[in-house]
């Protein structure tokens, strides 16, 4: 995995509890209880994902069990009223489903979850067939990456790539996912780029880029400022 983005296929759960369109209401509830899940994909035409049934889709049946809904409810919660009268997964499910391909990066999956306000996504192939499921907790797995593994990638893919020639040794240390980069470089304009690229490495929590320019020589450059005292560019601070 070093040097390449983590993909959904790397962290997804491959054994998935799923339903067919005709699954009755009580079977859905029993299955959720048995497998301790709060949502399940609904399949049709083999393994193609047609929709998703969640606990939220089931609750209207209990909510509207007693009494007749008022006019306001009839006007503004028609979808919930329809689900209150539904009896199968096909009628209860949310469709079209929000899914993610196995080849998506974890960042892409996280954006889809945030955009659609969902906690998990069915993982599908190019034909829409179910291949797994990925949850919020799965996306956080990347932060369990070993600190030295992160440090080695930063050294190789960030520092060595940006600074093939340096004004001195550059040290990369990682602790609990926080990267600290120290040393001297010939071109300090690349410091913000270094911070941005290091932060993009999988598993990085924060970056403290403390790179400095070459040491000045007072006897040769008496009018130049001491680069050791130059403030770091914005955005290169510590973990805070």
C-alpha positions, 0 to 999 in steps of 0.5 A: 500500500505504501506510495499509493492511495488506499481504495475502498476495496482495501477497507470494505466489508466483503460479507454483506447482509442484503435483502430481496425486494419482496422481503416482508417487513417483519423479516427486515426487522428480524434480520437487522436485529440478528446481524446488528445492522441499521441498514441493508441493501436491497437486491434485484436481477441477481446482485444489482443494488436497487435501493437501501432500507434503513431503520429510518424507513421502518419507523413511520409504521410505528409513528403513524400506527395510532390515529389519522395524520393531520392535514399538515402531515399529509402535505409535508410528510407524504413519503413517510406516510407511504412508507407507513403503509408499506410491507416489503423491502421494495416499497420501503427502500430509498431509491436510487441507491447511493453507492460507491465503486470499489476503485474509489479512494477513501477521500472520494467515499468520505465526500459521498457520505458527507454529501448524502448524509449517510453512514455507510455505502454499498460497494458496487462493480461496473455493472452495479452488482454488490461487492461489499459495504463500507462504513465511516469506521472503515474509512478511519482505518487509514489512521491506524497506519504505522508512523514509520511507514508514513515517515518513509513515504514522506521522505521518498515521495515528498522530500526527495521529490521536491528537494533533490539538492538541499542545504543540509540534512532534512529530517522527517519524524512522525508521532501519532500521525503528526509529521514534523519536517526539519532541516535546511533547503535551498528554496524556501518557496517550496515549504508550503507545497511540502506541507500540502503534499505531506498532509495528503499522505494517507494516515497523516493527522497534521503536519509541522513543516519547520524547514529553513533556508540556507545559513547566511554568511555574515562575512559575505552577505552582511546585509542579508537577514538570518534565514534561521529567524524567518517565520514559517509560512501560514499553514505550516504550524503544528498539530495545534 
